[in-house]
Amino acid sequence: MIIHCPLNQKTASMLNVFAAAGAEEFYLGYRNAGISKEDCFNRRFGGLTNFDSVESALAVCENAGRIGAKTFVAINELFYPESWHDALIDDVKKLSAGGVFGFIVSDINLIIKLKKADSGLFIVLSSTAHVMNVKSAAFYKGLGADRIVLPRQLSPAEIAKIASSPTDCCYELIVTNEECPYLEGVCSYCHFPGEESPNMCRQATLFNHLPAGFGYSMDSCGVCALYSLRNRKDFVLKIAGRGLGGGLIFKDIRFLKSVVELIDGSESEEEYGRKCAESHKEVFGERCGRKCYYRVGRMPDLNVTGETARPQMVQGVVKWSSSLSYDNLSEDVSGEGGGN
């Protein structure tokens, strides 16, 4: 299983550290001020989360290429004005020529135009396209998707059914960070900065107006489901959180690397879940929060790490966790892997 890691302007200097820890792929976003004053290309706003231009994004991707890592660029808003398409296609051509391996896209019209511009482009269908079944996966594969990021609301059995269908497609699972209670592909909340609407998403407000890292839920996780998917070694495991600090991302990579290595040595889902919880405690210094993306038959016991949880308000709901406070989430606090 491949570990897919986020990068931002602050963490780009840790690319080699992330790769040494086990990350094989990286993804990022960028700005194009000539099209829009806002960062509405990739559903992430503000601060250092996005690179300032195609050129600055390309420089990071070239660095990744030198160590043999693949890079992906997110252009995954649900849709774009048609007047933007030509400029976006020009950006994609520049990035692809510079060594970017693939592009994370949701907009159907843009996918079609990108494939017409260059049939060899590797297209990753964003989770915002919300593929929930085999027929949906086949539809997007027919449009040109080479990999599909599956929604976090699926069960392991549903994931296995989609992945085993004859679509000849790769699949990606989001396995750490960033819990949203809604179905992002059909979400009707406003997400753009500056919108004056009673329908404004609180998560988006945090992204728009607070420093990078604010508002992320750090105890959301989907690794326990990997045991029932153990026969699919080709899954890509995505670390969510392009706004997070390098120390936290470094710990995510270490954690994912450890739990993948635990799969073959576990005889049951229960045993694997216990081992994952123990690894979580060792890497993060806090107990498993049991905030699972994917439904599993048996979650780790509440007292598996022998620690009493305390409540914390994150994203408007109570999270039973000892996670870091908001103002520390974007900092390198691991004490490992250098600064960012």
C-alpha positions as CSV (number, residue, x, y, z in Angstrom):
1,M,0.0,0.0,0.0
2,I,1.3,3.4,-1.0
3,I,1.4,6.4,1.4
4,H,0.2,9.6,-0.3
5,C,1.3,12.7,1.6
6,P,0.3,16.4,1.5
7,L,2.7,19.3,1.0
8,N,2.3,23.1,1.5
9,Q,4.7,26.0,1.4
10,K,5.7,25.5,5.0
11,T,6.3,21.7,4.8
12,A,8.0,21.6,1.3
13,S,11.4,21.7,3.0
14,M,10.6,18.4,4.7
15,L,10.0,16.5,1.5
16,N,13.1,14.3,1.9
17,V,12.2,13.6,5.5
18,F,8.7,12.5,4.6
19,A,10.0,10.3,1.8
20,A,12.5,8.7,4.2
21,A,9.7,8.0,6.7
22,G,7.7,6.1,4.0
23,A,5.8,8.5,1.8
24,E,6.0,7.6,-1.9
25,E,3.6,10.2,-3.3
26,F,2.9,13.8,-2.7
27,Y,0.1,16.1,-3.5
28,L,-0.3,19.9,-3.4
29,G,-2.3,22.9,-4.5
30,Y,-1.4,26.2,-6.1
31,R,-2.8,29.7,-7.0
32,N,-3.4,31.3,-10.3
33,A,-4.1,35.0,-9.5
34,G,-4.7,35.7,-13.2
35,I,-8.0,33.7,-13.1
36,S,-9.2,34.4,-9.6
37,K,-8.2,36.4,-6.6
38,E,-9.3,33.5,-4.3
39,D,-7.9,30.1,-3.9
40,C,-10.9,28.3,-5.3
41,F,-9.0,25.8,-7.4
42,N,-8.7,23.1,-4.8
43,R,-11.1,23.6,-1.9
44,R,-8.3,25.0,0.3
45,F,-7.9,28.6,1.2
46,G,-5.5,31.0,2.8
47,G,-2.1,31.1,4.5
48,L,0.6,28.9,3.3
49,T,-1.6,26.0,2.3
50,N,-1.3,26.6,-1.5
51,F,1.8,27.4,-3.5
52,D,1.9,30.9,-4.9
53,S,2.1,30.0,-8.6
54,V,2.5,27.2,-11.1
55,E,6.2,27.9,-11.1
56,S,6.6,27.5,-7.3
57,A,4.5,24.3,-7.3
58,L,6.5,22.9,-10.2
59,A,9.8,23.6,-8.3
60,V,8.6,21.3,-5.5
61,C,7.4,18.7,-7.9
62,E,10.8,18.7,-9.6
63,N,12.5,18.2,-6.2
64,A,10.2,15.2,-5.6
65,G,11.1,13.8,-9.0
66,R,14.8,13.8,-8.1
67,I,14.2,11.3,-5.3
68,G,11.9,9.2,-7.4
69,A,8.6,10.3,-5.8
70,K,5.4,11.0,-7.7
71,T,3.6,14.3,-7.4
72,F,-0.1,15.2,-7.9
73,V,-1.7,18.6,-8.2
74,A,-5.2,19.3,-6.9
75,I,-7.6,21.1,-9.2
76,N,-10.6,19.6,-7.6
77,E,-13.4,22.2,-7.0
78,L,-16.7,20.7,-8.0
79,F,-16.9,22.8,-11.1
80,Y,-15.2,25.8,-12.8
81,P,-16.5,28.5,-15.1
82,E,-15.9,27.5,-18.7
83,S,-14.0,30.8,-19.2
84,W,-11.3,29.4,-16.8
85,H,-10.8,26.1,-18.7
86,D,-8.2,27.2,-21.2
87,A,-6.0,28.8,-18.5
88,L,-6.3,25.6,-16.3
89,I,-5.4,23.4,-19.2
90,D,-2.3,25.6,-19.9
91,D,-1.3,25.2,-16.3
92,V,-1.7,21.4,-16.4
93,K,0.4,21.3,-19.6
94,K,3.2,23.2,-17.9
95,L,3.0,21.0,-14.8
96,S,2.9,17.8,-16.7
97,A,5.8,18.8,-18.9
98,G,7.7,19.6,-15.7
99,G,7.3,16.1,-14.3
100,V,4.0,16.2,-12.3
101,F,2.6,12.7,-12.5
102,G,-1.1,13.3,-12.1
103,F,-4.0,15.7,-11.4
104,I,-6.8,15.5,-8.9
105,V,-10.0,16.7,-10.6
106,S,-13.7,16.6,-10.0
107,D,-15.2,18.7,-12.7
108,I,-16.5,16.4,-15.5
109,N,-16.2,19.0,-18.2
110,L,-12.6,19.7,-17.2
111,I,-11.7,16.0,-17.1
112,I,-13.0,15.6,-20.7
113,K,-11.1,18.7,-21.9
114,L,-7.9,17.6,-20.2
115,K,-8.1,14.2,-21.8
116,K,-8.7,15.7,-25.2
117,A,-5.7,18.1,-24.7
118,D,-3.5,15.2,-23.7
119,S,-4.9,11.6,-23.6
120,G,-1.9,10.5,-21.6
121,L,-2.6,12.6,-18.5
122,F,-3.1,10.6,-15.3
123,I,-6.3,11.8,-13.8
124,V,-7.2,11.1,-10.1
125,L,-10.9,11.6,-9.5
126,S,-11.4,13.6,-6.3
127,S,-13.5,12.3,-3.4
128,T,-15.7,15.3,-4.1
129,A,-17.0,13.4,-7.2
130,H,-18.5,11.0,-4.6
131,V,-18.2,7.5,-6.2
132,M,-20.4,5.3,-4.1
133,N,-20.9,2.2,-6.3
134,V,-19.5,0.1,-9.1
135,K,-21.5,1.8,-11.8
136,S,-20.4,5.2,-10.8
137,A,-16.7,4.1,-10.8
138,A,-17.2,2.6,-14.3
139,F,-18.8,5.9,-15.5
140,Y,-15.8,8.0,-14.4
141,K,-13.3,5.4,-15.7
142,G,-15.0,5.8,-19.0
143,L,-14.5,9.6,-18.9
144,G,-10.8,9.1,-18.3
145,A,-10.2,8.6,-14.5
146,D,-7.1,6.5,-13.8
147,R,-7.5,6.5,-10.0
148,I,-10.6,7.2,-7.9
149,V,-10.5,8.6,-4.3
150,L,-13.3,6.9,-2.5
151,P,-15.6,8.7,0.0
152,R,-15.1,8.1,3.7
153,Q,-18.7,7.1,4.2
154,L,-18.3,3.7,2.5
155,S,-17.9,0.4,4.5
156,P,-14.9,-1.9,3.8
157,A,-17.3,-4.3,2.1
158,E,-18.5,-1.6,-0.2
159,I,-14.9,-0.5,-0.9
160,A,-13.9,-4.1,-1.7
161,K,-16.8,-4.5,-4.1
162,I,-16.0,-1.3,-6.0
163,A,-12.3,-2.2,-6.1
164,S,-12.9,-5.7,-7.3
165,S,-15.1,-4.6,-10.2
166,P,-13.6,-5.0,-13.8
167,T,-12.9,-1.2,-14.2
168,D,-9.1,-1.5,-14.4
169,C,-8.8,1.4,-12.1
170,C,-6.7,2.3,-9.0
171,Y,-8.3,3.4,-5.8
172,E,-7.3,5.8,-3.0
173,L,-8.6,5.9,0.6
174,I,-8.4,8.8,2.9
175,V,-7.1,7.4,6.2
176,T,-6.1,10.2,8.6
177,N,-7.3,13.6,9.7
178,E,-10.1,16.0,8.6
179,E,-13.4,14.6,9.6
180,C,-16.5,16.1,8.0
181,P,-19.9,14.9,8.9
182,Y,-21.4,15.6,5.5
183,L,-21.2,13.9,2.1
184,E,-18.8,16.3,0.5
185,G,-19.7,15.4,-3.1
186,V,-23.3,16.5,-2.5
187,C,-22.7,19.2,0.1
188,S,-24.7,22.4,-0.5
189,Y,-22.9,24.6,2.1
190,C,-21.1,27.6,0.8
191,H,-17.3,27.2,0.9
192,F,-16.0,30.3,-0.8
193,P,-14.4,33.1,1.3
194,G,-16.3,36.3,1.4
195,E,-19.7,34.7,0.9
196,E,-22.4,36.2,3.0
197,S,-24.7,33.3,3.5
198,P,-26.5,31.6,6.4
199,N,-25.6,28.4,4.6
200,M,-21.8,28.9,5.2
201,C,-19.9,25.8,6.3
202,R,-18.2,26.3,9.6
203,Q,-15.3,24.2,8.5
204,A,-14.8,26.4,5.5
205,T,-15.0,29.5,7.7
206,L,-12.1,28.1,9.8
207,F,-10.1,27.4,6.6
208,N,-10.8,30.9,5.2
209,H,-10.1,33.1,8.2
210,L,-7.7,31.3,10.5
211,P,-4.1,30.3,10.1
212,A,-3.2,27.0,8.4
213,G,-4.1,24.0,10.5
214,F,-7.0,25.5,12.4
215,G,-10.2,23.5,12.5
216,Y,-8.7,20.1,11.6
217,S,-9.9,17.1,13.5
218,M,-6.8,15.2,14.4
219,D,-8.3,12.0,15.7
220,S,-10.2,10.9,12.6
221,C,-8.8,7.7,11.2
222,G,-9.6,4.8,8.9
223,V,-6.7,2.4,9.4
224,C,-8.7,-0.4,11.2
225,A,-10.5,-1.0,7.9
226,L,-7.3,-1.9,6.2
227,Y,-7.3,-5.4,7.6
228,S,-10.5,-6.4,5.7
229,L,-8.9,-4.9,2.6
230,R,-5.6,-6.7,3.1
231,N,-5.7,-8.5,-0.2
232,R,-5.6,-5.2,-2.1
233,K,-2.0,-4.2,-1.9
234,D,-2.4,-1.6,-4.6
235,F,-4.6,0.8,-2.5
236,V,-3.2,4.3,-2.0
237,L,-3.5,5.6,1.5
238,K,-4.1,9.4,1.6
239,I,-3.1,11.6,4.5
240,A,-5.6,14.5,4.5
241,G,-4.6,18.0,5.7
242,R,-2.6,20.2,3.3
243,G,-2.6,22.9,6.0
244,L,-1.0,20.9,8.7
245,G,2.5,21.3,10.1
246,G,5.4,19.1,9.2
247,G,5.7,17.5,12.6
248,L,2.1,16.2,12.5
249,I,2.3,14.9,8.9
250,F,5.6,13.2,9.8
251,K,3.8,11.3,12.6
252,D,1.0,10.4,10.2
253,I,3.5,8.8,7.8
254,R,5.2,6.9,10.7
255,F,1.8,5.7,11.9
256,L,0.6,4.6,8.5
257,K,3.9,2.8,7.8
258,S,3.6,0.9,11.0
259,V,0.0,-0.2,10.6
260,V,0.5,-1.4,7.1
261,E,3.4,-3.6,8.3
262,L,1.1,-5.0,11.0
263,I,-1.5,-6.3,8.6
264,D,0.1,-9.6,7.6
265,G,1.1,-10.4,11.2
266,S,-2.4,-10.1,12.6
267,E,-4.8,-13.1,12.7
268,S,-8.0,-11.2,13.2
269,E,-9.6,-7.8,12.8
270,E,-9.8,-7.5,16.6
271,E,-6.1,-8.2,17.0
272,Y,-5.2,-5.8,14.2
273,G,-7.4,-3.0,15.7
274,R,-5.6,-3.5,19.1
275,K,-2.2,-3.3,17.4
276,C,-3.2,-0.1,15.5
277,A,-4.4,1.5,18.8
278,E,-1.1,0.6,20.4
279,S,0.8,2.1,17.5
280,H,-1.3,5.2,17.6
281,K,-0.4,5.7,21.3
282,E,3.3,5.1,20.6
283,V,3.5,7.5,17.6
284,F,1.2,10.3,18.7
285,G,1.5,10.0,22.5
286,E,-2.3,9.8,22.9
287,R,-4.9,7.1,22.8
288,C,-7.0,6.1,19.8
289,G,-10.0,8.4,19.6
290,R,-12.2,5.7,18.0
291,K,-13.4,8.3,15.4
292,C,-13.4,5.9,12.5
293,Y,-14.0,6.8,8.9
294,Y,-15.0,3.4,7.7
295,R,-17.3,1.0,9.6
296,V,-15.5,-2.0,11.1
297,G,-16.7,-5.0,12.9
298,R,-14.7,-4.4,16.1
299,M,-13.2,-1.1,17.2
300,P,-10.3,-1.1,19.7
301,D,-11.4,-1.4,23.3
302,L,-11.9,2.0,25.0
303,N,-9.1,1.3,27.5
304,V,-6.7,-0.3,25.1
305,T,-4.0,2.2,26.0
306,G,-5.0,2.7,29.6
307,E,-5.7,6.4,29.4
308,T,-8.7,8.5,30.3
309,A,-9.9,10.7,27.5
310,R,-11.0,14.3,27.9
311,P,-13.5,16.2,25.8
312,Q,-12.4,18.8,23.2
313,M,-14.5,21.0,20.9
314,V,-13.4,20.5,17.3
315,Q,-15.4,21.3,14.2
316,G,-18.5,22.0,16.3
317,V,-18.7,18.6,17.8
318,V,-17.2,17.0,21.0
319,K,-14.1,14.9,20.2
320,W,-13.0,12.7,23.1
321,S,-9.3,13.2,22.6
322,S,-6.2,14.9,24.1
323,S,-5.4,16.4,20.8
324,L,-3.3,19.6,20.5
325,S,-5.0,23.0,20.7
326,Y,-5.9,24.8,17.5
327,D,-3.0,27.2,17.7
328,N,-0.5,24.3,17.7
329,L,-1.9,22.2,14.8
330,S,0.1,24.0,12.1
331,E,3.4,23.9,14.0
332,D,6.1,21.3,13.9
333,V,5.8,19.9,17.4
334,S,7.2,16.4,16.9
335,G,10.8,17.2,17.8
336,E,11.7,14.9,15.0
337,G,12.5,15.3,11.3
338,G,13.8,18.8,11.4
339,G,12.0,22.1,11.1
340,N,9.6,23.3,8.4
